[in-house]
Amino acid sequence: MQAALCPARDSSSVQYLKLISRLPAVFLAAPSVPVINTERCSVMWDSATLRWSSAKASPGLTYTLEYCRQCELEGEGLRSISGIKACEQKVVLQPNENYLFYIKAVNEAGASEQSEAALISTKGTRFQLLKSSAHPALTLSDDYTTLQFSHDAHHANAPTNKECRYQLLHNRVQSSVFVTETPERVGAFLDHQLSCLSFYNACSGQLLGTFTQRFSQPCHPALALEQPGSLQVCMVPDVPEFTKS
């Protein structure tokens, strides 16, 4: 008769094995493919903010954004930004270019497949003042976003920051708007579909005035300086929330 010999196990080893057997099995799958929401992306002439959605967010989930110029060969010139924790990312781009963007989700199990390409264009998204239409007394900056008017004869009549009255003229009807806070910036918002033009305090969101006019032709804004000073045109990548109320 032969006896089988088993290695001796102390009590600590037995307790360790029992603990392992009680732990549930955890399987972590690779994340699903995110989708770039092109209608929610914001595009300027030199940058873009990409926004995407993911089917299921989980702790530790990050994203990798890849992009290249549309004219470049496949696989060449591909740039990537990894470790993105939010579902949006701002990217600096070159003006007058078309770009292809891809997004991937990454967790401890690996990376998802690459999303379908999203075409983002920086062509025609820059607002500039036309030098050909500027009055000879006006000086334009090199980037055509700022105009300046200086005249010694009218310097005494320059407005001060204490003035809190605005005049709105539409269809030969002039109205005055009194505000308690002088805006540092005035925002103009044109809703072409609703035929509505509104002016706001761009910092506080206070509505200064609204006009309704059906547009049968393309709209061309005209800016004027009747007093010495300067005026700068700024674009915003997203429609402010206060214009949606």
C-alpha positions as CSV (number, residue, x, y, z in Angstrom):
1,M,0.0,0.0,0.0
2,Q,1.3,3.4,-0.9
3,A,0.3,6.6,0.8
4,A,0.0,9.9,-0.9
5,L,1.9,12.7,0.7
6,C,0.4,16.2,0.7
7,P,2.3,19.3,1.6
8,A,1.4,20.7,5.0
9,R,-0.5,23.9,5.0
10,D,-0.7,26.2,8.0
11,S,-3.9,27.9,9.1
12,S,-3.0,31.3,7.5
13,S,-2.7,29.6,4.0
14,V,-6.1,28.0,4.4
15,Q,-7.7,31.3,5.4
16,Y,-6.1,33.0,2.4
17,L,-7.5,30.3,0.0
18,K,-10.9,30.7,1.5
19,L,-10.8,34.5,1.0
20,I,-9.8,34.1,-2.6
21,S,-12.7,31.7,-3.3
22,R,-15.2,34.2,-1.9
23,L,-14.2,37.1,-4.1
24,P,-16.5,37.7,-7.1
25,A,-14.9,37.5,-10.6
26,V,-14.7,41.0,-12.2
27,F,-14.3,41.3,-15.9
28,L,-13.6,44.7,-17.4
29,A,-14.6,45.2,-21.0
30,A,-13.1,47.7,-23.4
31,P,-15.3,50.9,-23.7
32,S,-17.7,51.6,-26.4
33,V,-16.9,53.9,-29.3
34,P,-17.7,57.6,-28.6
35,V,-19.5,59.8,-31.1
36,I,-18.4,63.3,-32.1
37,N,-21.3,65.7,-32.1
38,T,-20.5,68.0,-34.9
39,E,-23.5,70.2,-34.4
40,R,-22.3,70.9,-30.8
41,C,-18.7,71.7,-31.9
42,S,-17.6,75.3,-31.8
43,V,-15.3,76.5,-34.6
44,M,-13.3,79.7,-34.9
45,W,-10.8,80.8,-37.6
46,D,-7.8,79.5,-35.6
47,S,-9.3,76.9,-33.1
48,A,-12.1,74.5,-32.5
49,T,-13.8,73.0,-29.4
50,L,-14.7,69.4,-30.1
51,R,-17.6,67.8,-28.2
52,W,-18.6,64.1,-28.1
53,S,-20.8,61.7,-26.3
54,S,-20.1,58.3,-24.8
55,A,-22.7,55.5,-24.3
56,K,-21.5,54.7,-20.8
57,A,-19.2,56.7,-18.6
58,S,-17.2,54.8,-15.9
59,P,-14.5,55.7,-13.4
60,G,-11.1,56.0,-14.9
61,L,-12.4,56.5,-18.4
62,T,-10.4,58.9,-20.6
63,Y,-10.4,59.9,-24.2
64,T,-7.8,60.2,-27.0
65,L,-8.5,62.8,-29.7
66,E,-6.8,62.4,-33.0
67,Y,-6.8,64.8,-36.0
68,C,-5.1,65.7,-39.2
69,R,-5.6,67.9,-42.3
70,Q,-8.0,66.5,-44.8
71,C,-5.6,66.8,-47.6
72,E,-2.9,64.7,-45.9
73,L,-2.4,61.1,-46.8
74,E,-4.0,58.5,-44.5
75,G,-1.8,57.9,-41.5
76,E,0.5,60.9,-42.2
77,G,0.5,64.0,-40.0
78,L,-1.9,62.5,-37.4
79,R,-1.7,64.3,-34.1
80,S,-3.2,63.1,-30.9
81,I,-4.2,64.4,-27.4
82,S,-4.6,61.7,-24.8
83,G,-5.7,61.6,-21.2
84,I,-8.8,63.8,-21.8
85,K,-11.2,63.3,-18.9
86,A,-14.1,65.6,-20.1
87,C,-16.2,65.1,-23.2
88,E,-14.8,68.2,-24.9
89,Q,-11.4,69.5,-25.9
90,K,-10.2,72.8,-27.5
91,V,-7.6,72.4,-30.3
92,V,-5.6,75.2,-31.9
93,L,-5.8,75.0,-35.7
94,Q,-4.6,76.8,-38.8
95,P,-7.0,79.2,-40.6
96,N,-8.6,78.2,-43.9
97,E,-8.1,74.5,-43.5
98,N,-10.2,71.3,-43.4
99,Y,-9.5,68.8,-40.6
100,L,-10.6,65.3,-39.8
101,F,-11.1,64.4,-36.2
102,Y,-11.4,61.0,-34.5
103,I,-12.1,60.1,-30.9
104,K,-11.4,56.9,-28.8
105,A,-12.3,55.9,-25.3
106,V,-9.7,54.3,-23.0
107,N,-10.0,52.4,-19.7
108,E,-7.9,49.7,-17.9
109,A,-9.1,47.0,-20.3
110,G,-7.9,48.9,-23.4
111,A,-9.1,51.3,-26.0
112,S,-12.2,51.4,-28.1
113,E,-12.3,51.4,-31.8
114,Q,-11.7,54.8,-33.6
115,S,-14.9,56.8,-34.2
116,E,-16.1,57.9,-37.6
117,A,-14.3,60.9,-38.9
118,A,-15.8,64.4,-38.2
119,L,-15.0,67.1,-40.7
120,I,-14.2,70.5,-39.1
121,S,-13.4,73.5,-41.3
122,T,-11.8,76.8,-40.3
123,K,-12.6,78.4,-43.7
124,G,-14.8,81.5,-43.7
125,T,-15.2,81.7,-39.9
126,R,-13.3,84.9,-39.3
127,F,-15.1,88.3,-39.0
128,Q,-13.0,91.2,-40.2
129,L,-13.5,94.8,-41.0
130,L,-13.3,95.8,-44.6
131,K,-10.5,98.3,-45.3
132,S,-12.0,99.2,-48.6
133,S,-15.2,100.5,-46.9
134,A,-13.4,102.4,-44.0
135,H,-13.6,106.2,-43.9
136,P,-10.2,107.9,-44.4
137,A,-10.3,109.3,-40.9
138,L,-10.4,105.8,-39.4
139,T,-7.3,103.7,-38.7
140,L,-7.6,99.9,-38.9
141,S,-5.4,97.5,-37.0
142,D,-3.2,95.0,-38.9
143,D,-5.6,92.1,-38.1
144,Y,-8.6,94.2,-39.3
145,T,-10.5,93.7,-36.0
146,T,-10.0,97.1,-34.4
147,L,-10.7,100.6,-35.8
148,Q,-9.6,103.9,-34.2
149,F,-10.8,107.5,-34.6
150,S,-8.8,110.3,-33.2
151,H,-9.5,114.0,-33.9
152,D,-8.2,116.8,-31.7
153,A,-11.1,119.1,-32.6
154,H,-13.6,116.7,-31.2
155,H,-11.6,115.5,-28.3
156,A,-13.5,117.5,-25.7
157,N,-16.8,115.8,-26.7
158,A,-15.5,112.3,-26.1
159,P,-18.0,110.2,-24.0
160,T,-17.1,109.2,-20.5
161,N,-17.7,105.9,-18.6
162,K,-20.3,107.7,-16.5
163,E,-22.8,107.8,-19.4
164,C,-25.5,105.1,-19.0
165,R,-27.8,106.0,-21.8
166,Y,-28.0,104.3,-25.2
167,Q,-29.9,105.4,-28.3
168,L,-31.5,102.8,-30.6
169,L,-32.6,103.8,-34.1
170,H,-34.8,101.6,-36.2
171,N,-37.2,102.6,-39.1
172,R,-36.6,106.3,-38.3
173,V,-37.8,105.7,-34.7
174,Q,-35.3,106.6,-32.0
175,S,-35.6,105.2,-28.5
176,S,-33.4,105.7,-25.4
177,V,-32.2,102.9,-23.1
178,F,-31.0,103.8,-19.6
179,V,-28.9,101.2,-17.9
180,T,-27.6,101.1,-14.3
181,E,-24.3,99.5,-15.4
182,T,-22.2,100.7,-18.2
183,P,-21.3,97.7,-20.4
184,E,-17.6,97.1,-21.0
185,R,-18.6,95.2,-24.2
186,V,-21.8,95.3,-26.2
187,G,-22.9,92.1,-27.9
188,A,-25.0,92.0,-31.1
189,F,-26.9,88.8,-31.7
190,L,-28.7,88.3,-35.1
191,D,-31.2,85.5,-35.3
192,H,-31.8,85.4,-39.1
193,Q,-34.5,82.8,-39.0
194,L,-36.6,84.7,-36.4
195,S,-35.8,88.1,-38.1
196,C,-34.6,89.4,-34.8
197,L,-31.6,91.6,-33.9
198,S,-30.7,92.1,-30.2
199,F,-28.1,94.0,-28.3
200,Y,-26.8,92.9,-24.9
201,N,-24.4,93.8,-22.2
202,A,-21.9,91.1,-23.1
203,C,-20.6,90.8,-19.6
204,S,-23.9,90.7,-17.5
205,G,-26.3,89.5,-20.2
206,Q,-28.6,92.5,-19.8
207,L,-30.8,93.1,-22.8
208,L,-30.3,96.6,-24.2
209,G,-32.8,96.4,-27.1
210,T,-34.4,94.2,-29.7
211,F,-35.6,94.9,-33.2
212,T,-37.7,92.7,-35.5
213,Q,-37.2,93.0,-39.2
214,R,-37.7,90.4,-42.0
215,F,-34.5,90.1,-44.0
216,S,-34.9,89.5,-47.7
217,Q,-31.2,90.0,-48.5
218,P,-27.9,89.0,-46.8
219,C,-27.1,91.1,-43.7
220,H,-24.0,93.3,-43.5
221,P,-23.1,94.9,-40.2
222,A,-21.9,98.5,-40.4
223,L,-19.9,100.1,-37.5
224,A,-19.3,103.8,-36.9
225,L,-17.4,106.0,-34.5
226,E,-18.7,109.5,-34.2
227,Q,-16.5,110.4,-31.3
228,P,-12.7,109.9,-30.8
229,G,-12.0,106.4,-29.5
230,S,-11.5,102.8,-30.6
231,L,-13.8,99.9,-31.4
232,Q,-12.8,96.3,-31.4
233,V,-14.8,93.4,-33.0
234,C,-14.6,90.1,-31.1
235,M,-16.1,86.8,-32.0
236,V,-17.4,84.2,-29.5
237,P,-17.2,80.5,-30.2
238,D,-20.6,79.7,-28.6
239,V,-23.9,81.4,-28.4
240,P,-24.2,82.9,-24.9
241,E,-26.9,81.3,-22.7
242,F,-28.5,84.7,-21.9
243,T,-29.6,85.0,-25.6
244,K,-31.6,81.8,-25.4
245,S,-34.0,83.0,-22.7
